[in-house]
Amino acid sequence: MDLVTVNILESTMVSICREMGIVLMRTAYSTIFSEALDFTCGLANMNGDLMAVADYCPSQIGGMPLLVKSCLREIPATDIEEGDIILHNDPYRGGLHTPEHTFFKPIFVDRELIGFAVAIGHIQEVGGMVPGGFCGEATEVFHEGIRVPPVKIKKRGEDNVEVWKLLLANVRTPRINYGDLRALIAAVDLGESRTAQVIKKYGKVVFRETIHDLLDYSERRMRAELEAIPDGVYGFKDFIESDGVEEERTYAIEVEVHKSGGDIIIDYAGSSPQAKGPINATLGVATSAAYNAVLHMTDPSIPRNSGCFRPIRVLAPPGTIVNVDYPGPEVGGNTETHPRIVGTIIGAMANAVRDRTMAAEGGTHSNLVFGGVDAETGDFFICYDIAGVGWGGRAFADGNDAVDSINGNCRPTPIEVFETRFPWRVEYLAFDPDSGGAGRFRGGVGYTKQMICLNDEVICSQMTDRHVFAPWGLHGGRQGSLGATLVLKAGTQKWQTMREAYGKKSTSRYSNVRIKKGDRLRLVSPGGGGYGDPRERQRELIVSDIRQGYVSLAAAEREYGYKETSDEVL
Amino acid sequence: MRFSENGFYIERYIKCGTCGVLIYESEGQPVLTHDGVTYCSQWCIDWKIAREKRRADLERPANLI
């Protein structure tokens, strides 16, 4: 193996993937791409194995190999021509959930197919029951928008017009969707041309050999990491609070992690049967979540490609909440159930890998989606709005404050952009003191966003979590705070949950609530759990937290046993 | 996965009872059955049997193991 060439080629391919993402960000129409960066770009070889990926959305990284391989089963390589671009979002064929659209473009060099440039992006409007795709009360996939099997959206470099027409006839915002789909195409166009240049530079033989070596190298690095973890069977169970359809019912995610030498098996047997509502994960999600969890507990410098996934085997029994059967609903599986699965695996490993596990994080993206007709322009608008949460405390540091959930790595849309694009005025946005669970290393804090509706009507839906089960602490750390969604109808004085105000089955998952002009929404995101005994927290960290407003004086006294001294100015 | 004769639609999604992967009949993938459930490999059948035994042993009082 020529490690120098391996390193150069790997870095080059990762740079190409990052550049693909920048193109996507800059050319997309919707804020979910331009601000939130809810996409991932990668490069795959002929077999569908991931060669390189950029660090955008982790939930899509692990899903990418399964997606590409599923497509290649239905459109074999012999049917793929130069200039083709294939589109796919089917959750039952390797997909993650209906909004996640995967584009891949073949990379030909001297008329020989070498690999694929791949971009996965969350299309915010996919038709279905609600504007914005997240139907919190869906009971079948057909409520969740258009399902696209592997099809060629471009053939030999030309638009496949019939596919475009079919796609854009089934969504509420065709102009914006058209722009976002074109941005995804621009990303794979760039990935294809850049990678072809690199292959030409090194030659096909060297390129293939180097990729082979690169994947083997990642595998060896991952196995070495796993070998350092004590062998054993580790179990954990966590719960999802509601499916939005059946009131007061909870759903278990159960995991057994079998670690033996350089191999790890993640077995989800024992998890609840699939739910009626849209919290089910697909096989792609269950697989990606397992990869995500293992990556969190191992050396981050291991090159991310299919090689490092080889030692990980995932067992996701069909018909369960971790592997939904057709035509069960699944849109929340990728955003809410994915992080809960990751947390469950990390929980299982908490005693085996104490220095690389964290307490539970907020584990939701908030997923407020809304749409309506703009009273000023007459245009239909749609937004998928993401909120940050507190992450769990770790063995060496506090949890991150107010960042997107563990599988997202997305960014909340800045208020200035939000107010410019959509008919809301944000009245309040601030960290919530004491929302991070106390601990030797405390959980990250969540935050509250309050906004008033400026349009005659905005149709809101949401798919969030952690209104009932708070993020757990680890090794003596306290749990983080709960999240909440509240509404204050214009002319009233009482904040209400969606259940109270609109008779919904769940406070955290609901569909098509009609918010009127002057109504206010308050979104509270959960804080992360704490790590370790709070009484062991360093005094200067407690003082710093009080000074900066992360922890109140009362909570510091109660949770940490803090007593103010005359030489400390708070 | 069982596709219609013309390949236009899926007639049945066939998944392994242990690992949950799709099994493509058209590719001649092995389709094994055990207790009326479909599996993709003997490894998956063996794992399921071993898991059931392991969990049953855990539930049994210690003096009976």
HADDOCK unambig.tbl for C-alpha pairs under 7 A between the chains (distance, minus, plus):
assign (segid A and resid 314 and name CA) (segid B and resid 19 and name CA) 6.45 0.50 0.50
assign (segid A and resid 315 and name CA) (segid B and resid 18 and name CA) 5.97 0.50 0.50
assign (segid A and resid 315 and name CA) (segid B and resid 19 and name CA) 3.82 0.50 0.50
assign (segid A and resid 315 and name CA) (segid B and resid 20 and name CA) 6.53 0.50 0.50
assign (segid A and resid 316 and name CA) (segid B and resid 18 and name CA) 6.62 0.50 0.50
assign (segid A and resid 316 and name CA) (segid B and resid 19 and name CA) 4.95 0.50 0.50
assign (segid A and resid 316 and name CA) (segid B and resid 20 and name CA) 5.12 0.50 0.50
assign (segid A and resid 317 and name CA) (segid B and resid 17 and name CA) 5.65 0.50 0.50
assign (segid A and resid 317 and name CA) (segid B and resid 18 and name CA) 5.16 0.50 0.50
assign (segid A and resid 317 and name CA) (segid B and resid 19 and name CA) 5.68 0.50 0.50
assign (segid A and resid 317 and name CA) (segid B and resid 20 and name CA) 4.93 0.50 0.50
assign (segid A and resid 318 and name CA) (segid B and resid 15 and name CA) 6.70 0.50 0.50
assign (segid A and resid 318 and name CA) (segid B and resid 17 and name CA) 6.28 0.50 0.50
assign (segid A and resid 318 and name CA) (segid B and resid 20 and name CA) 5.11 0.50 0.50
assign (segid A and resid 323 and name CA) (segid B and resid 20 and name CA) 6.93 0.50 0.50
